[in-house]
């Protein structure tokens, strides 16, 4: 196959992936907006905007760790290139199969960085973020066990189980072995002879992304302020609880590999973990609205990044 044909196939795959993302995101919006829980609900738009902004800020901690990994692996992308690849890459999660998000981020990252390095570091960042979410849930629920109706399995054990599933591949011996295996598939990685990842890098990633889950908890609290007539006041205990609940639900949805963006799984856990905060119907509406707000925030940022990219291209000499 000639280089011209290869470029044509790659371009076709990019457009096909973009079309698939638009289809699945649109279908999810259509389904959620038609849910009866969202009918006749009154909410405060200002708090929803705050929730969306905090969500994007929370993701920024994982972005910062990804950039740190890129620097460790010898890549120096511009801030715009890294931000664009990271946030737009999130739309790959709306297509069934979690690997699409990694592929999309790697594709968007080139030519600012090498595709193979972008994918390997993205994989490590995602697993670290998920492990941190499970760790936050396990620690918080260990000291403050929630009483969840209809959920016989203790949430703290669920957090530990999720931590094991996400954390084992992060162990230096395991991940470095995976990197060597991937090197056989990505020629660029083999040539680079990437340095091994150590425990200090893992600890740094867990600490940094754990801060992101803390901001996620604030995002959930902000949305509850905009939905519940008698929203709870923000206390340290409630903030930690919301961060843990969000982490557990998000990671559980992530591990449901066949479900785009963990739809259904995330809502199942959040609905039960947040049930004590208000009437069941309003909590159900808040959980559904949370997904809509977060997706809308991603779409708005994507539009801004697309415009910024286009403006930079037009202004380039």
C-alpha positions as CSV (number, residue, x, y, z in Angstrom):
1,X,0.0,0.0,0.0
2,X,1.4,3.4,-1.0
3,X,1.8,6.2,1.4
4,X,-1.0,8.1,-0.4
5,X,-3.4,5.3,0.2
6,X,-2.3,5.0,3.8
7,X,-3.0,8.7,4.4
8,X,-6.4,8.3,2.8
9,X,-7.3,5.3,5.0
10,X,-6.2,7.2,8.1
11,X,-8.2,10.2,7.1
12,X,-11.2,8.0,6.5
13,X,-10.9,6.4,9.8
14,X,-10.6,9.8,11.5
15,X,-13.9,10.9,9.9
16,X,-15.6,7.7,10.7
17,X,-14.6,7.9,14.3
18,X,-15.8,11.6,14.4
19,X,-19.1,10.5,12.9
20,X,-19.5,7.7,15.4
21,X,-18.7,10.0,18.3
22,X,-21.3,12.6,17.2
23,X,-23.9,9.8,16.8
24,X,-23.4,8.2,20.2
25,X,-23.2,11.6,22.0
26,X,-26.3,12.8,20.3
27,X,-28.1,9.5,21.0
28,X,-27.2,9.7,24.7
29,X,-28.4,13.3,24.9
30,X,-31.7,12.3,23.3
31,X,-32.2,9.4,25.7
32,X,-31.4,11.4,28.8
33,X,-33.5,14.4,27.9
34,X,-36.4,12.1,27.4
35,X,-36.2,10.6,30.9
36,X,-39.3,11.3,33.0
37,X,-37.2,12.3,36.0
38,X,-36.1,15.5,34.1
39,X,-39.7,16.6,33.4
40,X,-41.1,19.5,35.3
41,X,-37.9,19.9,37.3
42,X,-36.8,23.4,38.3
43,X,-33.1,24.1,38.6
44,X,-30.7,27.0,38.9
45,X,-28.6,27.3,35.7
46,X,-25.8,29.2,37.4
47,X,-25.0,26.2,39.7
48,X,-25.0,23.9,36.6
49,X,-22.5,26.1,34.9
50,X,-20.3,26.0,38.0
51,X,-20.6,22.2,38.1
52,X,-19.5,22.0,34.4
53,X,-16.5,24.3,35.0
54,X,-15.4,22.4,38.0
55,X,-15.7,19.1,36.1
56,X,-13.3,20.4,33.4
57,X,-11.0,21.7,36.1
58,X,-11.0,18.3,37.8
59,X,-9.9,16.7,34.5
60,X,-7.1,19.3,34.4
61,X,-5.3,17.4,37.2
62,X,-5.1,14.3,35.0
63,X,-4.0,16.4,32.1
64,X,-1.2,17.8,34.2
65,X,0.0,14.3,35.1
66,X,-0.2,13.2,31.4
67,X,2.0,16.2,30.5
68,X,4.4,15.2,33.3
69,X,4.6,11.7,31.8
70,X,5.2,13.1,28.3
71,X,8.2,15.1,29.7
72,X,9.5,12.1,31.4
73,X,9.3,10.1,28.2
74,X,11.2,12.9,26.3
75,X,8.2,14.7,24.6
76,X,7.7,18.5,24.8
77,X,4.4,19.3,23.2
78,X,3.0,22.9,23.3
79,X,0.3,23.6,25.9
80,X,-2.3,24.0,23.2
81,X,-1.5,20.7,21.6
82,X,-1.6,18.8,24.9
83,X,-4.8,20.4,26.0
84,X,-6.5,19.9,22.7
85,X,-5.5,16.2,22.5
86,X,-6.4,15.5,26.1
87,X,-9.9,17.1,26.2
88,X,-11.0,16.2,22.7
89,X,-9.7,12.6,23.2
90,X,-12.4,12.2,25.9
91,X,-15.0,12.0,23.2
92,X,-13.6,8.5,22.3
93,X,-15.3,7.2,25.5
94,X,-18.7,7.7,24.0
95,X,-18.0,5.0,21.4
96,X,-18.3,1.4,22.7
97,X,-14.8,0.1,23.6
98,X,-12.5,2.2,25.9
99,X,-9.5,1.9,23.6
100,X,-11.1,4.4,21.2
101,X,-10.3,7.2,23.7
102,X,-6.6,6.3,23.7
103,X,-6.5,6.0,20.0
104,X,-8.3,9.4,19.5
105,X,-5.9,11.1,21.9
106,X,-2.9,9.6,20.3
107,X,-4.2,10.6,16.8
108,X,-4.9,14.2,17.9
109,X,-1.5,14.4,19.6
110,X,0.4,13.9,16.4
111,X,2.5,15.4,14.9
112,X,3.2,17.4,18.1
113,X,4.4,14.2,19.7
114,X,4.9,10.6,18.6
115,X,1.8,8.5,18.4
116,X,3.1,5.5,20.3
117,X,4.4,7.6,23.2
118,X,1.1,9.5,23.4
119,X,-0.9,6.2,23.6
120,X,1.4,4.6,26.2
121,X,1.4,7.7,28.5
122,X,-2.4,8.1,28.0
123,X,-2.9,4.5,29.1
124,X,-0.8,5.1,32.2
125,X,-2.6,8.4,33.0
126,X,-6.0,6.9,32.7
127,X,-5.3,3.9,34.8
128,X,-3.7,6.1,37.4
129,X,-6.7,8.4,37.5
130,X,-9.0,5.5,37.9
131,X,-6.8,3.9,40.6
132,X,-6.8,7.2,42.5
133,X,-10.6,7.4,42.3
134,X,-10.9,3.9,43.7
135,X,-8.4,4.6,46.4
136,X,-10.2,7.8,47.5
137,X,-13.5,5.8,47.7
138,X,-11.9,2.9,49.7
139,X,-10.2,5.3,52.2
140,X,-13.2,7.5,52.8
141,X,-15.7,4.7,53.0
142,X,-13.4,2.8,55.4
143,X,-13.7,5.6,58.0
144,X,-17.2,6.8,57.0
145,X,-19.1,3.7,55.7
146,X,-22.3,4.7,53.8
147,X,-25.6,3.1,54.5
148,X,-26.9,2.2,51.0
149,X,-30.2,0.5,50.6
150,X,-30.4,-2.3,48.0
151,X,-26.6,-2.7,47.9
152,X,-25.5,-5.6,50.0
153,X,-21.8,-5.5,48.9
154,X,-20.0,-2.9,51.1
155,X,-18.8,0.1,49.1
156,X,-15.4,0.0,50.8
157,X,-14.8,-3.5,49.4
158,X,-16.0,-2.3,46.0
159,X,-13.5,0.5,46.2
160,X,-10.7,-2.0,47.1
161,X,-11.7,-4.3,44.2
162,X,-11.7,-1.5,41.7
163,X,-8.4,-0.3,43.1
164,X,-6.9,-3.8,42.5
165,X,-8.2,-3.9,38.9
166,X,-6.9,-0.5,38.0
167,X,-3.8,-0.6,40.2
168,X,-2.1,-3.9,39.3
169,X,-1.3,-2.8,35.8
170,X,0.3,0.4,37.2
171,X,2.9,-1.5,39.3
172,X,6.3,-0.7,37.7
173,X,7.2,-4.3,37.0
174,X,3.8,-4.9,35.3
175,X,3.6,-1.6,33.4
176,X,7.1,-1.8,32.1
177,X,6.5,-5.3,30.9
178,X,3.4,-4.0,29.1
179,X,5.4,-1.2,27.5
180,X,7.9,-3.7,26.2
181,X,5.0,-5.7,24.7
182,X,3.6,-2.5,23.1
183,X,7.0,-1.7,21.7
184,X,6.5,-4.6,19.3
185,X,3.4,-2.9,17.9
186,X,4.6,0.7,17.8
187,X,7.9,1.0,16.0
188,X,8.5,4.5,17.4
189,X,8.5,3.2,21.0
190,X,11.1,0.5,20.2
191,X,13.4,3.1,18.7
192,X,13.0,5.5,21.6
193,X,14.0,2.9,24.2
194,X,11.7,4.5,26.8
195,X,12.9,4.8,30.4
196,X,11.1,2.5,32.9
197,X,8.4,4.0,35.2
198,X,9.1,3.9,38.9
199,X,7.1,4.0,42.1
200,X,7.8,7.8,42.6
201,X,6.1,8.5,39.3
202,X,3.1,6.3,40.4
203,X,2.8,8.1,43.7
204,X,3.0,11.5,42.1
205,X,0.3,10.5,39.7
206,X,-2.0,9.2,42.5
207,X,-1.6,12.3,44.5
208,X,-2.2,14.6,41.6
209,X,-5.2,12.8,40.2
210,X,-6.7,12.4,43.7
211,X,-6.9,16.2,43.8
212,X,-8.9,15.9,40.7
213,X,-11.4,13.6,42.3
214,X,-11.7,16.2,45.1
215,X,-12.7,18.8,42.6
216,X,-15.2,16.3,41.1
217,X,-16.8,16.1,44.4
218,X,-17.3,19.8,44.4
219,X,-18.8,19.6,40.9
220,X,-21.4,17.1,42.2
221,X,-22.2,19.3,45.2
222,X,-22.6,22.3,42.9
223,X,-25.1,20.4,40.7
224,X,-27.1,19.4,43.8
225,X,-27.3,23.1,44.8
226,X,-28.9,23.8,41.4
227,X,-31.4,20.9,41.7
228,X,-32.4,20.2,45.3
229,X,-34.8,22.7,47.0
230,X,-33.0,22.1,50.3
231,X,-29.5,21.3,49.2
232,X,-27.0,20.2,51.8
233,X,-24.4,22.7,53.1
234,X,-20.8,22.0,52.1
235,X,-18.8,20.4,54.9
236,X,-15.5,18.6,54.9
237,X,-17.3,15.3,55.6
238,X,-19.8,15.8,52.7
239,X,-17.1,16.9,50.3
240,X,-15.1,13.8,51.0
241,X,-18.2,11.6,50.7
242,X,-19.2,13.1,47.4
243,X,-15.6,12.7,46.1
244,X,-15.6,9.1,47.1
245,X,-19.0,8.4,45.7
246,X,-18.1,10.0,42.4
247,X,-14.8,8.2,42.2
248,X,-16.4,4.8,42.9
249,X,-19.2,5.3,40.4
250,X,-16.9,6.7,37.7
251,X,-14.4,3.9,38.0
252,X,-17.1,1.2,38.0
253,X,-18.5,2.8,34.8
254,X,-15.0,2.8,33.3
255,X,-14.5,-0.9,34.0
256,X,-17.8,-1.6,32.2
257,X,-15.9,-1.8,28.9
258,X,-18.8,-2.4,26.6
259,X,-20.8,0.6,28.0
260,X,-20.0,3.9,26.3
261,X,-18.8,6.4,29.0
262,X,-20.0,3.9,31.6
263,X,-23.6,4.9,31.0
264,X,-26.0,3.2,33.4
265,X,-23.3,1.8,35.6
266,X,-22.2,5.2,36.9
267,X,-25.8,6.2,37.5
268,X,-26.6,3.0,39.3
269,X,-23.9,3.6,42.0
270,X,-24.5,7.4,42.2
271,X,-28.2,7.0,42.7
272,X,-27.7,4.7,45.7
273,X,-24.8,6.5,47.2
274,X,-26.5,9.9,47.0
275,X,-30.1,8.7,47.9
276,X,-30.0,10.0,51.5
277,X,-29.4,13.6,50.3
278,X,-33.0,14.2,49.1
279,X,-36.2,12.8,47.5
280,X,-35.6,9.8,45.3
281,X,-37.1,11.5,42.2
282,X,-34.9,14.6,42.6
283,X,-31.8,12.6,43.2
284,X,-32.5,10.5,40.1
285,X,-33.0,13.7,38.1
286,X,-29.7,15.2,39.5
287,X,-27.8,12.0,38.6
288,X,-29.1,12.2,35.0
289,X,-28.5,15.9,34.8
290,X,-25.0,15.5,36.0
291,X,-24.1,13.5,32.9
292,X,-25.8,16.0,30.7
293,X,-23.9,18.9,32.3
294,X,-20.5,17.2,32.1
295,X,-21.1,16.2,28.5
296,X,-22.2,19.7,27.6
297,X,-19.1,21.1,29.3
298,X,-17.0,18.9,27.1
299,X,-18.8,20.0,24.0
300,X,-18.4,23.7,24.8
301,X,-14.7,23.3,25.5
302,X,-14.3,21.2,22.3
303,X,-15.9,24.0,20.3
304,X,-13.5,26.5,21.8
305,X,-10.5,24.3,21.2
306,X,-11.6,23.8,17.6
307,X,-12.0,27.5,17.1
308,X,-8.6,28.2,18.7
309,X,-6.9,25.6,16.5
310,X,-8.5,27.1,13.4
311,X,-7.6,30.6,14.3
312,X,-4.0,29.6,14.9
313,X,-3.9,27.8,11.5
314,X,-5.4,30.8,9.7
315,X,-3.0,33.3,11.4
316,X,0.1,31.1,10.7
317,X,2.3,32.5,7.9
